[in-house]
Amino acid sequence: MPKFSYQAYNNLKERKEGVIEAENKTQALAKLDSLSLFPIRITTQEESASSSFTTSATKARSQDIINFTRQIANLLDAGLTILVALNILSKQKWSPTFKLVIEKLIDSVREGKSFSDSLNQYPKIFSSLYVSMVRSGEMGGFLKEIIKRLADFMENEDELKNKVSSAMVYPLLILSVGILTVFILLSFVVPKLVLVFEDFGQALPMPTQILISISSFLNQFWWTIILLFGIVVFVINRVLKTKEGKLLFDGLTLKIPLLGELVLKRQVERFSRILSTLLHSGVTILPSLEVARDILDNSILKKEVESVRVDVRDGSSLAKAVSRAKTFPASLVTIISVGEESGNLEDVLLKFSIGYERDIDRAVKMVTSLLEPLMILTMGAVVAFIVSAMLLPIFQINFIAR
């Protein structure tokens, strides 16, 4: 027998919630009335679960979304409808969350909603860029081309992200091993040597005294250091959640040598590629700039893109509006100007983003090639200082003994 969830008031005007079994809603209402309850809401448990999932669905794995988009593009290219394509995909192996999303999309499309409106029910899974592009494809009658281009864009984004992550693995490994080595030396090795040095009764060299002081401080106040570190992380996290703090942090990031240039190139590449993709998909310039603004990570560049959007809305050309921005490179202004004059802005922007992607790849390799020896030298110097500070008293005793 079906189960119904209800919210109702009793004679004392107290709110009650619960579950009741009945053949249908009419019978459920009759049962509530016999219990002197006045219902304000009654739904089947399946409806309640669906509503709860729609509003609280968490993010899906990026690889699931990419694979879903690529397969949708392939199935549409084969001449299938979106509903048939979704039904085929629902039978494949996905993560539990994403499989449920596909099933809900099928129900929504079957009820008559557009594919874009169905996707828009899950903003934590399908971004505004994703929904905007699908909607433009539906309106223009070229949905399969749009989804194919969207799949290309997402795969490119994921590939670039993986390149950066892979390049940072080795430097981070060196840093972790170095920190662990120093921690072991200061926490376990040095304290034991201190006891030996005290038995000698000799004045210790200055490097050894410094090392003993650092080791003693760490052993006595390690909890203070952890506490302070936690407080600093908490404060920074709170500051970054404010608009002013995020602007300050992003501005400082852009000024860091090498790293700032890499971040700027990454943002400019993303901006030009998104703008090219949206314009090629038939989205007009103002909505395209709005989506491009929201997809950027750096708040400084977000603010500048908003200024560009306002200038274009007020009648300025895109090239002139971008030229007024302080952060965007002159090469982007030139390429936009050429694109506007030739009437081929989307293709010019795409070629520009591909060139910038190559520059980012070279920049990542250069930064990591500098980081690796720098970290090795730094950690080597620290370990060398610790070892020499431990050996100096032994050399001093041998010299006195002779």
C-alpha positions in Angstrom: 0.0 0.0 0.0 1.4 3.5 -0.9 2.7 5.7 1.9 2.1 9.4 2.2 4.1 12.0 4.1 2.0 14.7 5.7 2.2 17.9 7.7 -1.0 18.8 9.7 -2.4 20.7 12.7 -4.4 19.1 15.5 -7.2 20.6 17.6 -4.6 22.4 19.8 -3.1 24.0 16.7 0.1 22.0 17.1 2.0 21.1 14.0 2.4 17.4 13.4 4.4 15.5 10.8 4.3 11.8 9.9 3.6 9.0 7.4 0.3 7.3 6.7 -0.7 4.4 4.5 -3.6 4.7 2.1 -4.7 3.7 -1.4 -4.7 7.3 -2.7 -4.5 10.9 -1.5 -8.3 11.1 -1.0 -8.2 8.1 1.4 -5.2 9.6 3.1 -7.1 12.8 3.7 -10.0 10.9 5.1 -7.8 9.1 7.6 -6.2 12.3 8.7 -9.7 13.8 9.2 -10.7 10.8 11.3 -7.6 11.5 13.5 -8.8 15.2 14.0 -5.8 16.4 12.0 -6.1 19.3 9.5 -3.5 18.7 6.7 -1.5 21.5 5.2 0.6 19.3 2.9 0.5 15.7 1.8 2.7 14.0 -0.7 3.8 10.5 -1.6 7.2 9.5 -0.2 8.5 9.2 -3.8 7.6 12.8 -4.5 9.2 13.9 -1.3 12.4 12.0 -2.1 12.5 13.5 -5.6 12.0 17.0 -4.3 14.7 16.6 -1.6 17.1 15.2 -4.2 16.5 18.1 -6.6 17.2 20.8 -4.1 20.1 19.1 -2.3 22.0 17.1 -5.0 25.7 17.5 -4.5 28.3 17.9 -7.2 29.0 14.9 -9.4 32.4 13.8 -10.5 33.7 16.0 -13.3 34.7 12.9 -15.3 31.1 11.7 -15.2 29.8 15.0 -16.5 32.4 15.0 -19.3 31.6 11.4 -20.3 27.9 12.1 -20.2 28.3 15.2 -22.4 30.5 13.4 -25.0 28.2 10.4 -25.2 25.1 12.6 -25.5 26.9 14.4 -28.4 27.7 11.1 -30.1 24.1 9.8 -29.7 22.5 13.0 -31.0 25.0 12.9 -34.0 23.7 9.4 -34.7 20.2 10.8 -35.2 18.7 9.8 -31.8 16.4 12.1 -29.9 17.5 13.5 -26.5 15.0 11.3 -24.6 16.2 8.1 -26.4 19.8 9.2 -25.7 19.2 9.7 -22.0 17.4 6.3 -21.8 20.5 4.6 -23.3 22.8 6.4 -21.0 20.7 5.5 -17.9 21.5 1.9 -18.5 25.3 2.5 -18.3 27.5 2.4 -15.2 27.7 5.7 -13.4 28.2 6.9 -9.8 25.0 6.4 -7.8 24.3 10.2 -7.6 24.8 10.8 -11.3 22.7 7.8 -12.3 19.9 9.2 -10.3 20.4 12.6 -12.0 20.0 11.0 -15.4 16.8 9.2 -14.3 15.4 12.5 -13.1 16.4 14.2 -16.4 14.5 11.4 -18.3 11.4 12.0 -16.2 11.6 15.8 -16.7 12.0 15.6 -20.5 9.2 13.0 -20.7 6.9 15.4 -18.9 7.5 18.0 -21.6 10.3 20.2 -20.2 13.2 21.2 -22.4 16.6 19.6 -21.9 18.1 22.9 -20.7 15.3 23.5 -18.2 15.8 19.9 -16.9 19.5 20.5 -16.5 18.8 23.8 -14.7 17.2 21.9 -11.8 20.7 20.7 -10.8 22.9 23.9 -10.6 25.5 22.2 -8.4 26.1 19.6 -11.2 25.5 21.5 -14.5 27.0 25.0 -14.5 25.4 28.1 -15.9 27.7 27.9 -18.9 26.5 24.3 -19.6 22.8 25.3 -19.3 23.2 28.5 -21.4 24.9 26.6 -24.2 22.3 23.8 -24.3 19.5 26.4 -24.3 21.0 28.4 -27.2 21.4 25.1 -29.1 17.7 24.3 -28.5 16.6 27.7 -29.6 18.8 27.8 -32.7 18.0 24.2 -33.8 21.6 23.0 -33.6 21.7 21.2 -30.2 24.0 18.3 -31.3 26.7 20.8 -32.6 26.4 22.7 -29.3 26.8 19.7 -27.1 29.7 18.4 -29.2 31.4 21.8 -28.8 30.6 21.8 -25.0 32.2 18.3 -24.7 35.3 19.6 -26.5 35.5 22.5 -24.2 35.1 20.4 -21.0 37.7 17.9 -22.1 40.2 20.7 -22.9 39.6 22.2 -19.4 40.1 18.9 -17.7 43.2 18.1 -19.7 44.8 21.4 -18.8 43.9 21.0 -15.1 45.5 17.5 -15.1 48.7 18.9 -16.7 49.0 21.5 -13.9 48.3 18.9 -11.2 50.7 16.4 -12.6 53.4 19.0 -12.9 53.1 19.9 -9.2 53.2 16.4 -7.9 57.0 16.1 -7.7 57.7 19.5 -6.1 55.1 18.8 -3.5 56.6 15.4 -2.8 60.0 16.9 -2.3 58.6 19.5 0.1 56.7 16.9 2.1 59.7 14.5 2.4 61.9 17.5 3.4 59.5 18.7 6.1 59.1 15.2 7.5 62.9 14.7 7.6 63.5 18.0 9.5 60.6 17.1 11.9 62.2 13.7 12.7 65.6 15.2 13.2 64.4 18.0 15.5 61.9 15.9 17.4 63.8 12.6 18.0 67.5 12.8 17.0 68.5 16.2 18.4 67.0 15.8 21.9 69.0 12.5 22.3 72.2 14.2 21.2 71.6 17.1 23.7 71.9 14.6 26.6 75.3 13.5 25.2 76.5 17.1 24.7 75.6 18.0 28.3 77.8 15.2 29.7 80.8 16.7 27.8 80.7 19.8 29.9 82.1 21.9 27.1 80.8 25.1 25.6 78.8 24.3 22.5 79.3 26.0 19.1 76.8 28.7 18.2 75.1 26.6 15.4 74.6 23.8 17.9 73.1 26.2 20.5 70.7 27.6 17.9 69.7 24.1 16.8 69.1 23.0 20.4 67.0 26.1 21.1 64.8 25.4 18.0 64.4 21.8 18.9 63.5 22.6 22.6 61.0 25.2 21.4 59.3 22.8 19.0 59.1 20.1 21.7 57.6 22.4 24.3 55.3 24.5 22.2 54.4 22.3 19.2 50.7 22.5 20.2 51.0 26.4 20.2 52.4 26.2 16.6 49.5 24.0 15.5 47.0 26.2 17.2 48.4 29.4 15.6 48.5 27.7 12.2 44.9 26.7 12.6 43.9 30.2 13.6 45.8 31.7 10.7 44.1 29.3 8.3 40.7 30.1 9.8 41.2 33.9 9.6 42.5 33.7 6.0 39.5 31.5 5.0 37.1 34.0 6.6 38.8 36.9 4.9 38.7 35.2 1.5 35.0 34.8 1.9 34.5 38.5 1.9 34.5 40.5 -1.3 37.3 42.9 -0.2 39.5 40.0 1.0 39.1 38.0 -2.2 39.9 41.1 -4.3 43.1 41.7 -2.2 44.2 38.1 -2.4 43.6 37.8 -6.1 45.3 41.1 -6.7 48.4 39.9 -4.8 48.4 36.6 -6.6 48.7 38.3 -10.0 51.7 40.2 -8.7 53.7 37.2 -7.7 56.6 36.6 -10.2 56.0 33.7 -12.6 53.0 32.4 -10.7 51.0 35.7 -11.3 51.8 35.5 -15.1 50.7 31.8 -15.1 47.4 32.6 -13.4 46.7 35.5 -15.7 47.4 33.5 -18.8 45.1 30.7 -17.5 42.2 33.2 -16.9 42.7 34.9 -20.2 42.8 31.6 -22.0 39.6 30.5 -20.3 37.9 33.8 -21.0 38.7 33.8 -24.7 37.8 30.1 -25.2 34.4 30.5 -23.3 33.6 33.6 -25.3 34.5 31.9 -28.6 32.4 28.9 -27.7 29.3 30.9 -26.7 29.5 33.2 -29.7 29.9 30.3 -32.0 26.9 28.7 -30.3 24.7 31.6 -31.2 24.6 33.3 -27.8 24.7 37.1 -28.2 27.6 39.2 -26.8 26.1 40.5 -23.5 24.9 37.1 -22.2 28.2 35.6 -23.3 30.2 38.1 -21.3 28.0 37.5 -18.3 28.6 33.7 -18.4 32.4 34.3 -19.1 32.5 36.6 -16.1 30.9 34.0 -13.8 33.1 31.2 -14.9 36.4 33.0 -14.1 38.1 32.3 -10.7 40.0 35.6 -10.2 37.8 38.3 -8.7 40.0 41.1 -10.2 39.3 39.8 -13.7 35.7 39.2 -12.9 35.3 42.8 -12.0 37.0 43.9 -15.2 34.8 41.6 -17.4 31.8 43.2 -15.7 33.1 46.6 -16.6 33.6 45.4 -20.2 30.0 44.1 -20.3 28.6 47.4 -19.1 30.7 49.3 -21.7 29.5 47.0 -24.5 25.9 47.4 -23.2 26.3 51.1 -23.4 27.4 51.0 -27.1 31.1 50.5 -27.0 32.9 47.9 -29.2 34.3 44.9 -27.4 37.9 45.8 -28.4 37.6 49.3 -26.9 35.9 48.0 -23.8 38.7 45.4 -23.2 41.4 48.0 -23.9 40.1 50.1 -20.9 40.7 47.1 -18.6 44.0 47.3 -16.8 44.8 43.5 -16.5 44.0 42.1 -19.9 47.1 41.8 -22.2 47.4 44.1 -25.3 47.5 40.9 -27.5 43.9 40.1 -26.6 42.8 43.6 -27.5 44.5 43.3 -30.8 43.0 40.0 -31.6 39.5 41.1 -30.7 39.8 44.2 -32.8 40.9 42.0 -35.8 38.0 39.7 -35.2 35.4 42.5 -35.0 36.7 44.0 -38.2 36.7 40.7 -40.1 33.3 39.6 -38.6 34.9 36.4 -37.5 35.4 37.1 -33.8 34.6 33.6 -32.5 37.2 31.8 -34.7 39.9 34.4 -33.9 39.3 34.0 -30.2 39.5 30.2 -30.5 42.9 30.4 -32.2 44.1 32.9 -29.6 43.0 30.6 -26.8 44.8 27.6 -28.4 48.0 29.7 -28.6 47.6 30.7 -25.0 47.1 27.1 -24.0 50.5 26.3 -25.4 52.0 29.3 -23.6 50.5 28.0 -20.3 51.9 24.5 -20.9 55.4 26.0 -21.4 55.0 28.3 -18.4 54.0 25.4 -16.2 57.0 23.4 -17.3 59.3 26.4 -16.6 57.8 27.1 -13.1 58.1 23.4 -12.1 61.6 23.2 -13.5 62.6 26.1 -11.3 60.7 24.9 -8.3 62.3 21.5 -8.2 65.9 22.6 -7.8 64.9 25.5 -5.6 63.1 23.1 -3.2 66.0 20.6 -3.3 68.5 23.3 -2.5 66.4 24.8 0.3 65.7 21.5 2.0 69.3 20.4 1.5 70.6 23.5 3.1 68.3 23.0 6.1 69.3 19.4 6.6 73.0 20.3 6.1 72.7 22.9 8.8 71.1 20.4 11.2 73.7 17.7 10.5 76.7 20.1 10.8 75.3 21.6 14.0 75.1 18.1 15.5 78.6 17.1 14.3 80.5 20.3 15.3 80.6 19.5 19.1 82.0 16.0 18.2 84.7 17.6 16.0 85.4 20.1 18.8 85.9 17.4 21.4 88.2 15.4 19.1 90.3 18.6 18.6 90.6 19.3 22.3 91.4 15.6 23.0 94.4 15.9 20.6 
